[in-house]
Amino acid sequence: MEIRKAIKRIIALGTGATMLGATVLGAMAAADLGSYPAPFVVGSTYNAVAIVGANAKAADSIGVADVLLGLAYIEGAASTTATTSLEGDAYKIAKGTDVLNLYEYLSGNSGAVALQQGPISTVTKNELNALADGSITNEKGTFTYSQFIDMPDNASIVYEVNSDVSDDPALYLKFVDGSQGYKYSLTFGSAVKSDIDDADDLDDLDNKRISMLGKEFTIISTDNSTGVIDLMAGSVQDTLSEGESKTYTINGIDYETEVIIITDTGTSQVKFKINGETTDAMVAADTFKLADGTEIGVKEILANEAGDVTQDLVEFYLGAEKITFTDAGFDGAGTLTVGGEDVSDVVAGLTAGTTSSTTTSISNIDVTWTTGDDYYVPIGGKLSDQLEADEKDKLFLENLDFEFTGVDFGETEEIKLKDGSSTTMKLSIPTKTGGDLNFYAFYTDLTDILLGKNADRPLVIAAGIPIKENYEFIATSNTYSHLLELTNLDETNHQATFKDVGLGTSFKVTMADGVAKTFRLDGQTYTFTANYGNDEINFTNSGANGVSGVIYTSSEAFATISLNGAQGLVVFTENADGPGDSSGAEKTVTMNVINSTISGTNKIEVSSTVASTDQYISDGLKSWDSKDEYQSGYTRWGTYVELDTNDQNSVTLTYPEAEAIADVYITSGVVSTSAAGGEVGGLVQVDVGSAMLDSEVADWEAQNVIVVGGPCVNTVAAELMGNPADCTTGFEEGKAKIKLFEGENVALLIAGYSADDTRRACTVMKNYKDYADDLGGMEVEMTATSDADIVLGVPTVE
């Protein structure tokens, strides 16, 4: 399962839409009934207002209560701090406070600059238990060894299209073709020594045990002249005599095993019968694969001599695993053989120490995999799953893997630039103390791009520019920003009234004509002078930033609004001093506002080119196949940039307050997944409050809404449906609409031809989990004559 941090975001779909909003877990997606109760419940927080008509029948009121009851307890609500980790022999790739970030290589030895270089270069016993030290003892002494894994050369978290899976981009852990996938090393502190016997075997290594990546093997055969070391391990190791039988259980399956014959002339051979299947004649070090894929391997045959009263014996492995290192030149350029097949793209090396005609020594055993393709590991996936069945032994002993559990974006902020009308562009941005702003940043006179909503309500971004009534201006000092409006300049009482737009509050400042006056916001001082004769004020000394185009977010990232000739600019700057790897130079994302002719009409629009000093955005946003006119990308910090090129275009930035952290693990053996931080199971209570009447809601477009009842009884429903002259238009008896409308927020309409039809549709949404297979897309149609025969289907084309 792909588990990621939930990020609330808004996607613009152009002027034809009315309401929009979405909550995403993992890949980003627009509102969809299949995601219900999102976006109306985020985590365990109710994120909507339910609206019923003031003149509606009682059935509508009962219906809206049912909908809210269905949202009051939800199952498996993940909070925005939910993370996924692995339990078992697994190491999350990080080193101290140096974590893995987007586009950063796993290895500290990769990358041309520090920001590309990963947290760790080599994994040891300190990170994986499977890399524990060991030793071999023979007549030459005791020789200890250590194990290491060098990290992949060119593996990193990328945002790309993997056409083998989807033509939409996604985050992947990518292993690049032709690069080192890993290097496993077993190194003796002092090279292990052995005599060379008359058969050219390494006599002192035969039958010695060695542990590699947590698996214990026995060296069953060696050949100094060809540089061969055969090793074998198995689920069962036992010794049977000729004619003896025994039953072994492996993975819940019984294997009745009988030694049919052991020959004791010439080279000793043995045959087994296992669950009725007879093996080939086998000599020591041979393996045989049974019909179900289980292997039996012969370690040693102990044939009796003529006249011996003892029986012939065979020592064997059932569930055998045989590997062979072959490096004739002991020069590190050998092969790895598993189950009798050479493993492609893998080089095995045996490094010799001091040698003579009668003795030799080995200092290193190395296994290196060079990737033969690009491998894309998705969120929730592992590298082994991307390999074909016959390629999995490229991961040494099939006991080594890399898993990508997700990316932690932490708390996020959203900045959005989209049209307010055909001639205006609005910017929404959160601030530290000045509220969440959503204001007119630019307008067009069809010749130039100008600041504000129109000529009567401009936006002032610099000190020294006269400010009149209804003018808005940005006041920023240090990292505190407010959007203020001069609502009244009273010459009689020598007072100026300011509205703090983001907070919705007002305050007055008294001052004499032409005399400098100060006021304070957040402890910051702003100075201005009134000119009552001209009905205006001018700001002069106004703190560190003053009246400017700079707006700081709560995390101290900031957006700068300006004009560049006939264009408008919004430059968003990430906070490189925030938690994470300091880049030294803060990265920016630039959005241009221009005049354009769209379908024959002059309009204002956001340029379809998003510039950035971050190379991963400047290289170009990624287009989606499943979404028309939609592109997206991530900065290295983790800012998600979405460009909707429908009609007037829009850009949404989802900015993580701390640098995004990629959760990648190197594992050995069986590991399990666990989730932490947030609800991951059971019922979670949601405080849904009460429904409101349509007459009580001043601005229903300001939030997500659940609208119960049709246009005949609910004025909000009427607006959603375009205020039809006949309020029953589009409705049929015995049917109801369950429909999403998209815009700056999301509206859900639940409405039928009659009050009873509406109530039955509300029953569907109360029990949405029971209808999960049929709830999807933007709209479904309910058909029913009673609660017992409710059917959901594709809406009738009108």
C-alpha positions in Angstrom: 0.0 0.0 0.0 1.2 3.4 -0.9 1.2 5.5 2.3 2.1 9.2 2.1 1.5 12.4 3.9 -2.0 13.8 3.2 -1.7 17.2 1.5 -4.7 19.5 1.1 -4.6 21.4 -2.1 -6.8 23.1 -4.7 -6.6 22.6 -8.5 -8.1 25.2 -10.9 -10.0 23.8 -13.9 -10.8 27.1 -15.6 -13.7 29.6 -15.6 -16.3 27.0 -16.6 -16.1 25.4 -13.1 -17.8 26.6 -10.0 -16.2 24.9 -7.0 -13.2 22.7 -6.4 -11.0 21.1 -3.8 -9.1 17.9 -3.2 -7.3 16.0 -0.6 -4.6 13.6 -1.8 -2.7 10.6 -0.3 0.2 9.7 -2.5 -0.4 10.7 -6.2 -2.3 14.0 -6.6 -5.9 13.9 -7.9 -8.9 16.1 -8.4 -12.1 15.7 -6.5 -13.9 12.4 -7.1 -16.8 10.7 -5.5 -14.6 7.6 -5.1 -12.5 9.6 -2.6 -15.5 10.5 -0.4 -15.5 11.6 2.4 -12.5 13.6 1.1 -12.3 16.6 0.8 -15.2 17.2 3.3 -13.2 15.4 6.0 -9.5 15.8 6.1 -7.8 13.5 8.5 -10.3 13.6 11.4 -11.3 17.2 10.8 -14.6 18.3 9.2 -13.8 20.6 6.3 -17.2 21.7 5.0 -20.6 23.2 5.7 -23.8 21.3 5.2 -26.7 23.4 3.8 -30.4 22.6 3.6 -33.1 24.8 2.2 -35.0 27.0 4.7 -38.3 26.1 2.9 -37.4 22.4 2.4 -39.6 19.6 3.6 -38.8 17.6 6.7 -37.4 14.8 4.6 -34.5 17.0 3.4 -33.7 17.9 7.0 -33.7 14.2 7.9 -31.5 13.6 4.9 -28.8 16.1 5.7 -28.7 14.7 9.3 -28.1 11.3 7.8 -25.2 12.6 5.7 -23.6 14.2 8.7 -24.1 11.0 10.8 -22.2 9.2 8.1 -19.3 11.6 8.5 -19.3 11.6 12.3 -17.3 8.4 12.6 -14.8 7.4 9.9 -12.5 4.4 9.6 -8.8 4.6 9.1 -8.4 8.4 9.0 -4.8 9.2 8.5 -3.5 12.5 10.0 -1.2 14.8 8.1 1.7 13.4 10.2 1.2 9.8 9.3 4.4 8.0 8.2 5.4 4.5 7.1 8.4 2.6 8.4 9.8 -0.9 8.1 10.4 -3.3 10.9 12.9 -6.1 10.7 16.5 -6.0 9.4 16.0 -2.7 7.6 18.0 0.5 7.6 16.5 3.8 6.6 19.0 5.6 4.4 20.2 8.6 6.5 23.1 9.5 8.7 22.5 11.5 11.8 20.6 14.6 10.7 21.6 14.1 7.1 18.4 12.6 5.6 17.6 11.6 2.0 15.8 14.3 0.0 14.2 14.5 -3.5 16.7 14.1 -6.4 19.5 13.2 -4.0 21.6 10.1 -4.7 21.5 7.3 -2.1 25.3 7.2 -2.0 27.5 9.8 -0.6 30.0 9.0 -3.3 27.6 10.0 -6.1 26.8 13.5 -7.4 29.0 16.4 -8.6 28.0 18.7 -5.8 27.2 18.3 -2.1 23.5 18.7 -2.5 23.3 15.7 -4.8 25.4 13.5 -2.6 23.5 11.0 -0.4 23.7 10.5 3.4 25.8 7.3 3.4 28.2 5.5 1.1 28.7 2.1 2.8 26.4 0.0 4.9 27.9 -2.1 7.7 26.9 -4.3 10.6 25.9 -1.1 12.4 23.1 -0.6 10.0 22.1 -4.2 9.0 22.3 -7.2 11.3 22.8 -9.4 8.2 26.2 -7.9 7.9 27.5 -9.2 11.2 31.2 -10.1 11.6 32.2 -13.8 11.4 35.2 -16.1 11.4 36.7 -19.2 9.9 38.9 -21.4 12.0 41.2 -24.1 10.4 44.7 -25.5 11.0 46.2 -22.2 9.9 44.4 -20.2 12.6 41.2 -18.1 13.1 40.4 -15.6 10.4 37.8 -13.0 11.2 35.8 -11.2 8.4 33.6 -8.2 8.1 30.8 -7.5 5.6 29.9 -4.3 3.8 27.5 -3.0 1.1 28.5 -0.1 -1.1 25.4 1.9 -2.0 24.1 2.3 -5.6 26.0 4.8 -7.8 23.1 6.5 -9.5 19.9 5.7 -7.6 17.8 8.7 -6.5 14.2 9.8 -5.9 12.9 11.3 -9.2 9.6 12.6 -10.6 9.3 11.0 -14.0 7.0 9.1 -16.3 7.5 5.3 -16.2 5.7 4.4 -19.4 5.8 0.7 -18.5 3.3 1.5 -15.7 1.6 4.8 -16.5 1.9 7.8 -18.8 1.4 10.1 -15.8 4.4 11.3 -13.8 5.0 10.0 -10.3 7.7 9.8 -7.6 10.0 6.8 -8.0 13.2 5.5 -6.6 15.1 5.1 -9.9 18.1 2.9 -10.6 19.9 4.1 -13.7 20.8 1.7 -16.5 24.6 0.8 -16.6 25.3 1.9 -13.0 26.5 0.0 -10.0 23.3 -1.3 -8.3 25.3 -2.4 -5.2 28.6 -3.9 -4.2 28.7 -6.6 -1.5 32.1 -7.2 0.1 33.3 -9.8 2.6 36.7 -8.8 3.8 39.1 -10.8 6.0 41.1 -8.7 8.4 44.0 -11.1 7.8 43.6 -13.2 4.6 42.2 -16.7 5.2 44.9 -19.3 4.5 44.7 -22.8 3.1 47.0 -25.5 1.9 46.6 -26.7 -1.7 46.2 -30.5 -1.8 47.1 -32.9 -4.5 43.7 -32.5 -6.1 44.3 -28.8 -6.3 41.6 -28.2 -3.6 41.9 -25.6 -0.9 41.9 -28.3 1.7 41.6 -26.1 4.7 38.5 -24.3 3.4 36.5 -27.5 2.6 33.5 -28.0 5.0 34.0 -24.7 6.7 30.9 -22.5 7.4 30.6 -18.9 6.4 27.7 -16.4 6.9 26.9 -14.0 4.1 24.0 -11.5 4.4 22.5 -13.5 7.2 22.6 -16.9 5.5 25.0 -19.6 6.7 26.7 -21.6 3.9 29.1 -24.5 4.0 32.0 -24.6 1.6 31.5 -27.9 -0.1 34.1 -27.8 -2.9 37.1 -25.7 -4.0 39.5 -25.7 -6.9 42.5 -23.5 -6.8 43.4 -23.9 -10.5 40.0 -22.6 -11.7 39.3 -20.3 -8.8 36.1 -22.1 -7.8 34.4 -22.0 -4.5 31.1 -24.0 -4.2 28.9 -23.2 -1.2 25.6 -24.7 -0.1 22.9 -23.9 2.4 19.4 -25.3 2.9 16.3 -25.3 5.0 17.1 -28.8 6.2 20.5 -30.4 6.6 20.6 -34.1 7.5 22.4 -37.4 7.0 20.7 -40.6 5.9 22.0 -44.1 5.1 21.3 -46.1 2.0 17.7 -47.4 2.1 16.7 -45.0 4.9 13.7 -42.6 4.6 12.5 -39.6 6.6 9.8 -36.9 6.2 10.8 -33.2 6.4 8.4 -30.2 6.5 9.4 -27.1 4.6 7.0 -24.1 4.4 4.1 -26.3 5.5 4.8 -29.0 2.8 5.9 -32.5 3.8 8.7 -34.1 1.8 9.0 -37.9 2.2 12.7 -38.5 1.4 14.3 -41.8 0.7 17.9 -42.7 -0.2 17.4 -45.3 -2.9 21.0 -46.2 -3.6 24.6 -45.0 -2.9 27.2 -46.4 -5.2 30.6 -47.1 -3.7 32.6 -47.9 -6.8 34.5 -45.2 -8.7 33.0 -41.7 -8.0 30.4 -42.2 -5.3 26.8 -41.3 -6.5 23.5 -41.2 -4.8 19.8 -41.2 -5.9 16.9 -40.0 -3.8 13.1 -40.5 -4.1 11.2 -37.5 -2.8 7.4 -37.7 -2.7 7.6 -40.3 -5.4 9.9 -38.3 -7.6 13.3 -39.9 -8.3 16.4 -37.7 -8.7 19.2 -38.1 -11.2 22.4 -39.8 -9.9 24.2 -37.1 -8.0 27.7 -36.6 -6.8 29.0 -34.4 -4.1 28.2 -30.7 -4.7 25.4 -31.6 -7.2 21.9 -30.2 -6.9 18.6 -31.4 -8.3 15.4 -29.3 -8.7 12.1 -31.1 -7.9 8.9 -30.5 -9.9 7.7 -27.9 -7.3 11.0 -26.0 -7.6 12.5 -27.2 -4.3 16.1 -28.2 -4.6 18.1 -31.0 -2.9 21.8 -30.7 -2.8 24.5 -33.2 -1.9 27.1 -32.0 0.5 29.1 -35.2 1.0 28.8 -39.0 0.2 30.5 -41.3 2.7 30.7 -44.7 1.0 31.9 -47.6 3.0 34.9 -49.6 2.1 34.8 -53.3 1.2 34.3 -55.3 4.3 32.9 -52.3 6.4 29.9 -53.1 8.5 28.7 -49.5 8.4 26.3 -48.4 5.8 26.9 -45.9 3.1 25.8 -42.4 4.1 24.9 -39.2 2.4 24.9 -35.7 3.9 22.5 -33.4 2.0 20.5 -30.2 2.1 16.8 -30.1 1.3 15.5 -26.8 0.2 19.0 -26.3 -1.0 20.7 -23.1 -2.1 23.9 -23.6 -4.0 26.1 -20.7 -5.2 29.5 -20.8 -6.9 32.2 -18.1 -7.1 34.4 -18.6 -10.1 37.4 -16.3 -10.5 40.2 -18.1 -12.3 42.6 -15.2 -12.1 41.7 -14.2 -8.6 41.5 -10.7 -10.0 37.9 -9.7 -9.2 36.5 -10.4 -12.7 34.7 -13.7 -12.0 31.2 -15.0 -12.2 28.4 -15.8 -9.7 26.5 -19.0 -10.3 23.2 -19.7 -8.6 21.4 -23.0 -9.0 23.6 -23.9 -11.9 23.0 -20.7 -13.9 25.4 -17.8 -14.2 23.8 -14.5 -13.0 24.0 -11.9 -15.7 25.2 -8.4 -15.0 26.8 -9.6 -11.7 30.6 -9.8 -11.3 32.1 -12.0 -8.5 35.6 -11.5 -7.4 38.0 -13.5 -5.2 41.0 -11.5 -4.2 44.1 -13.5 -3.4 46.6 -12.7 -0.7 50.0 -14.3 -0.4 50.3 -17.5 -2.5 52.8 -20.2 -3.2 52.8 -23.6 -5.0 51.4 -25.3 -1.8 49.4 -22.6 0.0 47.1 -19.7 -0.9 45.1 -17.1 0.9 41.9 -15.1 0.1 41.4 -11.6 1.4 38.2 -10.5 -0.2 35.0 -11.9 -1.7 33.1 -9.2 -3.7 29.8 -9.3 -5.6 28.9 -6.3 -7.8 25.7 -5.8 -9.8 25.7 -3.4 -12.7 22.1 -2.6 -13.7 21.1 -3.6 -17.2 18.0 -1.4 -17.4 16.3 1.6 -15.7 14.4 0.3 -12.7 11.6 2.4 -11.3 10.5 1.6 -7.7 7.1 3.2 -6.9 6.0 4.4 -3.5 5.2 1.4 -1.5 7.3 -0.8 -3.7 10.7 -2.6 -3.6 13.4 -3.1 -6.1 13.0 -6.9 -6.2 9.4 -6.5 -7.5 10.8 -4.6 -10.5 13.0 -7.6 -11.6 11.7 -10.5 -13.6 11.4 -13.8 -11.8 14.6 -15.1 -13.3 16.5 -11.9 -12.5 15.8 -11.8 -8.7 19.1 -13.5 -7.9 20.9 -10.3 -9.2 20.1 -9.1 -5.6 22.7 -11.2 -3.8 21.3 -14.4 -2.3 17.8 -12.8 -2.8 18.4 -11.5 0.7 19.1 -7.9 -0.3 16.5 -5.3 -1.3 15.7 -1.6 -1.5 12.2 -0.3 -0.5 10.6 3.1 -1.1 7.9 3.7 1.5 7.1 7.3 0.6 8.0 10.9 1.0 7.2 12.9 4.1 6.2 16.4 3.2 5.3 17.4 6.8 3.2 20.5 7.2 2.5 22.3 4.0 1.4 25.7 2.7 -0.4 26.5 -0.5 0.1 29.4 -2.8 -2.1 29.8 -5.8 -2.4 32.2 -8.7 -5.6 31.9 -10.7 -8.1 34.1 -12.6 -10.7 36.0 -10.6 -12.5 37.0 -13.9 -11.6 37.4 -17.5 -9.6 40.6 -16.6 -8.3 39.8 -13.1 -5.9 37.5 -11.5 -6.1 36.5 -7.8 -3.3 35.3 -5.5 -4.0 33.2 -2.4 -1.2 32.8 0.2 -1.1 32.2 3.9 0.8 34.6 6.2 2.3 34.3 9.7 0.0 36.8 11.5 -2.0 38.4 8.7 -4.4 35.6 8.0 -4.9 33.6 4.8 -5.0 36.0 1.9 -7.0 35.7 -1.3 -6.9 39.0 -3.2 -6.8 40.6 -6.6 -3.1 40.9 -7.5 -3.4 41.9 -11.2 -5.8 43.2 -13.7 -5.6 44.1 -17.4 -6.7 47.2 -19.2 -6.2 45.0 -22.3 -3.0 46.8 -23.0 -0.9 46.5 -19.9 -1.0 44.3 -16.8 -1.6 46.5 -13.7 -1.7 45.9 -9.9 -4.9 45.3 -8.1 -8.5 44.7 -9.1 -9.2 47.7 -11.3 -8.3 51.3 -11.7 -10.5 52.2 -8.7 -9.1 49.4 -6.5 -5.4 49.2 -7.2 -2.8 47.4 -5.2 0.2 49.5 -3.9 3.5 47.6 -3.4 6.0 50.5 -2.8 6.4 53.3 -0.3 5.9 56.8 -1.6 3.0 56.0 -3.9 -0.2 57.8 -2.9 -2.9 55.6 -1.3 -6.5 56.6 -1.6 -9.7 55.1 -0.2 -10.3 51.5 -1.4 -6.7 51.1 -2.3 -5.0 48.0 -0.9 -1.4 47.8 0.0 1.0 45.1 1.4 2.7 46.0 4.6 5.6 43.8 5.5 8.3 44.2 8.2 10.8 41.5 8.9 8.8 38.3 8.2 5.4 39.7 9.2 3.0 40.6 6.3 -0.5 42.1 6.2 -2.7 43.2 3.4 -4.3 46.5 4.4 -7.0 48.6 2.8 -7.6 52.3 3.4 -11.4 52.2 3.9 -11.9 55.8 5.1 -9.9 59.0 5.4 -11.8 61.4 7.7 -10.5 64.9 7.4 -13.0 66.2 10.0 -11.8 63.8 12.8 -8.3 63.5 11.4 -8.6 59.8 11.3 -7.6 57.0 8.8 -9.4 53.7 9.0 -7.6 50.6 7.8 -9.0 47.2 7.2 -6.7 44.2 7.8 -8.0 42.2 4.8 -6.7 38.8 5.9 -8.0 39.0 9.5 -11.2 40.9 8.6 -10.6 43.4 11.4 -10.3 47.2 11.2 -8.4 49.9 13.2 -8.2 53.7 13.2 -5.2 56.0 13.4 -5.5 59.7 14.3 -3.0 62.1 12.8 -2.7 65.7 11.7 -2.5 66.8 8.1 1.1 66.5 6.8 2.5 65.2 10.0 4.2 61.8 10.1 2.3 59.2 12.2 3.2 55.6 13.1 1.2 52.5 14.0 2.4 49.1 15.0 1.5 45.6 13.8 3.2 42.5 15.3 5.6 44.9 17.1 6.7 46.3 13.7 6.5 50.1 13.1 4.9 51.7 10.0 5.1 55.4 9.3 2.8 57.4 7.0 1.7 61.0 6.3 -1.9 62.1 5.5 -2.7 64.6 2.8 -6.3 65.4 3.5 -6.4 67.9 0.7 -5.7 65.2 -1.9 -7.6 62.5 0.0 -4.5 60.3 0.3 -1.8 59.0 2.5 1.8 58.2 1.8 4.0 55.7 3.6 7.5 56.6 4.3 9.6 54.8 6.9 7.9 51.4 7.3 10.0 48.8 9.0 12.5 46.4 7.4 10.5 45.7 4.3 7.7 48.3 4.5 5.0 48.8 1.9 6.4 46.4 -0.7 5.4 43.5 -2.8 6.8 41.0 -0.4 4.5 38.6 1.4 5.9 36.1 3.9 4.2 32.9 4.7 4.1 31.4 8.2 7.2 29.3 7.4 9.1 32.4 6.2 9.1 31.5 2.6 7.8 34.5 0.6 6.2 35.7 -2.6 7.2 38.9 -4.3 4.6 40.7 -6.5 5.9 43.1 -9.1 5.5 44.4 -12.7 7.9 43.8 -15.4 7.1 46.0 -18.4 3.7 44.9 -19.6 3.8 41.7 -17.5 3.0 40.9 -13.9 5.3 38.7 -11.9 4.9 36.6 -8.8 8.2 35.1 -7.6 7.9 32.5 -4.8 11.1 32.0 -2.8 11.6 28.9 -0.7 13.1 29.3 2.7 16.6 27.8 2.5 17.1 28.6 6.2 14.2 26.3 7.1 14.6 22.7 8.4 16.6 20.6 5.9 19.7 20.7 3.8 20.7 24.3 3.3 21.2 25.0 -0.4 23.1 28.2 0.3 21.0 29.9 -2.4 17.3 30.1 -2.0 15.4 28.7 -5.0 12.6 30.5 -6.7 9.5 29.7 -8.8 8.4 32.5 -11.1 4.9 32.9 -12.5 4.3 35.5 -15.3 0.9 37.2 -15.8 0.3 38.3 -19.4 -2.4 39.5 -21.8 -3.7 36.9 -24.2 -6.4 36.3 -26.7 -8.3 33.1 -25.8 -11.0 31.9 -28.1 -11.2 35.3 -29.7 -11.5 37.1 -26.4 -8.9 39.3 -24.8 -8.1 38.0 -21.3 -5.5 38.0 -18.6 -3.7 34.7 -18.1 -0.8 33.0 -16.3 2.0 32.2 -18.7 2.2 28.5 -19.6 5.9 28.6 -18.8 6.9 28.4 -15.2 10.5 29.6 -14.6 12.6 28.5 -11.7 16.2 28.7 -10.3 15.6 25.0 -9.2 16.9 22.9 -12.1 14.2 20.2 -11.7 11.5 22.8 -12.5 13.6 24.7 -15.0 14.1 21.5 -16.9 10.4 21.5 -17.6 7.2 20.4 -15.9 5.9 16.9 -16.6 2.7 16.5 -18.7 -0.1 14.1 -17.7 -1.8 11.7 -20.0 -4.9 11.3 -17.7 -5.4 15.0 -17.3 -5.8 17.4 -20.2 -3.8 20.6 -20.1 -2.1 19.7 -16.9 1.6 19.7 -15.9 3.4 19.3 -12.6 6.8 18.9 -11.0 8.7 19.0 -7.7 11.5 21.2 -6.6 14.4 19.7 -4.8 13.0 21.1 -1.5 9.7 19.4 -2.2 7.5 22.2 -3.5 4.9 20.7 -5.7 4.2 22.9 -8.8 1.0 22.4 -10.7 0.2 24.2 -13.9 -3.3 24.0 -15.3 -3.2 25.3 -18.9 -7.0 25.3 -19.4 -8.4 28.7 -20.5 -6.6 31.4 -18.5 -4.2 29.0 -16.8 -3.4 28.7 -13.1 -0.5 27.7 -10.9 -0.7 26.1 -7.5 2.4 25.6 -5.3 2.2 23.2 -2.3 5.2 24.1 -0.2 6.5 21.9 2.6 7.6 24.0 5.6 10.5 21.7 6.1 12.4 20.0 3.3 10.7 16.8 2.1 12.3 13.6 3.3 12.4 10.5 1.1 11.9 7.2 3.1 14.1 4.6 1.4 15.3 1.5 3.2 18.0 -1.1 2.4 16.7 -4.4 3.8 17.8 -8.0 4.3 15.3 -10.9 4.8 11.7 -10.4 5.7 10.5 -7.0 6.9 7.1 -5.7 7.7 5.5 -2.3 7.3 4.2 -0.2 10.2 2.5 3.2 10.2 3.0 5.9 12.9 1.7 9.3 13.7 -2.0 9.6 12.9 -4.9 7.2 13.0 -4.3 4.1 11.0 -7.3 1.9 12.0 -10.5 1.8 13.9 -13.2 4.5 14.1 -12.3 8.1 14.6 -14.8 10.6 15.7 -15.3 13.7 13.6 -16.9 16.9 15.0 -19.3 17.7 12.1 -21.4 20.3 13.9 -24.9 21.1 12.6 -26.3 21.9 9.2 -27.1 25.5 8.2 -30.1 26.9 6.3 -29.4 28.4 2.9 -30.7 31.7 4.2 -28.0 31.7 7.0 -25.0 31.3 4.7 -23.6 34.6 3.6 -20.8 33.3 1.3 -21.3 29.6 0.5 -18.4 29.7 -2.0 -15.9 30.5 0.8 -15.6 26.8 1.9 -16.5 23.3 0.8 -20.3 22.7 1.0 -22.6 19.7 1.1 -25.9 20.9 -0.4 -29.1 18.9 0.2 -32.2 19.5 -1.8 -32.7 20.7 -5.3 -33.2 24.2 -6.8 -36.9 24.3 -5.9 -36.1 24.3 -2.2 -32.5 25.3 -1.8 -31.1 28.6 -3.2 -27.5 27.3 -3.1 -28.6 24.3 -5.2 -30.2 26.7 -7.6 -27.0 28.7 -8.0 -25.0 25.5 -8.5 -27.5 24.5 -11.3 -27.3 27.9 -13.0 -30.6 29.2 -11.6 -32.8 27.4 -14.1 -36.2 29.0 -15.0 -37.9 25.7 -14.3 -36.5 24.4 -11.0 -37.3 20.8 -11.9 -35.2 20.8 -15.1 -32.9 17.8 -15.2 -34.8 15.9 -12.5 -37.0 12.8 -12.9 -39.4 11.2 -10.5 -37.7 8.3 -8.7 -34.2 9.6 -9.3 -31.7 11.8 -7.6 -28.3 13.5 -8.4 -25.2 13.0 -6.4 -22.9 15.5 -8.1 -19.6 17.3 -7.4 -19.0 20.9 -8.6 -15.4 22.2 -8.8 -14.0 25.7 -8.3 -12.0 27.3 -5.5 -13.6 24.8 -3.2 -15.8 21.7 -3.6 -19.6 21.5 -3.6 -21.5 18.2 -3.3 -25.1 18.4 -4.4 -27.5 15.7 -3.2 -30.9 16.3 -4.7 -33.9 14.4 -6.1 -37.1 15.1 -7.9 -39.0 14.7 -4.7 -38.1 15.0 -1.0 -38.2 11.2 -0.7 -35.8 10.9 -3.6 -33.5 13.3 -1.9 -33.6 11.5 1.4 -32.8 8.1 -0.3 -29.8 9.7 -2.0 -28.7 11.0 1.5 -29.0 7.4 2.7 -26.5 6.4 0.1 -24.0 9.0 1.3 -24.7 8.1 5.0 -23.7 4.5 4.1 -21.1 5.5 1.4 -18.8 2.6 2.3 -21.6 0.2 1.2 -21.8 1.9 -2.2 -18.0 2.4 -2.7 -17.9 0.3 -5.9 -20.5 2.5 -7.5 -19.4 6.0 -6.2 -16.9 7.5 -8.6 -16.2 10.3 -10.9 -18.0 13.7 -10.7 -21.6 12.4 -10.7 -23.8 9.4 -10.2 -27.5 9.0 -10.5 -29.6 7.2 -7.9 -32.8 5.3 -9.0 -35.2 3.9 -6.4 -38.8 3.4 -5.4 -37.9 2.5 -1.8 -35.0 2.2 0.5 -34.7 -1.5 -0.5 -34.1 -1.1 -4.3 -31.6 1.7 -4.5 -29.4 1.5 -7.6 -26.5 3.8 -8.6 -25.5 4.3 -12.2 -24.1 6.7 -14.8 -26.2 9.8 -15.0 -28.7 10.1 -17.8 -27.5 12.4 -20.7 -29.7 15.4 -20.8 
